[in-house]
């Protein structure tokens, strides 16, 4: 269980496959950036896309009172 949510096996398998592909792509991009001088822009874009995919989504944190003010609730 993860925070009160049950993770199904297919979604766990999909997550592991996606994570593996991102890690493999990152390693290949880093290797090609350090070894080869061709297509550095493409490998840099692939590496930055993988990093962006791995980063968590930003979340706004605010107090319950602030939420009422934002939505003009009483």
N, C-alpha and C positions, 0 to 999 in steps of 0.2 A: 504494500500500500504506500502511496505517495501523497502525504498531506490529506488523507481521507479519500483519495481517489484510487480506484483500482485500475491498474494498467493492464490492458488485454495483451495477450501474446503477439498477435499480428502487429499491433502498434509498437510494441517493444522491439520486435524483429526489424520493422521498418526504420525505427530510430537508430538501431545499431548499424544497419546497412548504410543509411545516410551519413552517419558519423564516420564510418569507415571510408566512404567515398570522399568525404571532405578532407579527411586526414591524408589519404593517398594523393589527392589532387594538390594539397598544400605541399607535401613532400616533393612531388614531381615538379611543381612550380618553383620551389626553392632550389632544387637541384639544377633545373634549366637556367635559372637566373644566375647561379654561381658558375656553372660550367660553360654554357653556350652564350654567345653574344647576339644570336639571332632571335628576333621576335620578343625582345625584352618587354615591350608594351603589353603583348598578349599575356605573358606569364605574370606580369605585375597585376594586370586586371584580374586574372584567375585567382591569384593569391589574396588580393584585397576582397574579392567576392567571397572567398572561403572564410576569411576573417570576419566579414560582415554577417555571414550566415551563422557563425558560431557565437557572435555577441548576443547577449540577451536584449529583449525589447526594453526600452526605457519605460519606467512607470512613474506617474506623478503621485507623490505622497502628500496628503493634506488631511487636516483634522475634519471631524464630522461637522463642526460649526462652519468651517470654511466652505464646505460643500453646500450647505444651506444658503450661504451668501451668494455663491456662484449661480445657483439655479433659482434664486429668489423664492425659497420656500420659507414657510413660517414654522 
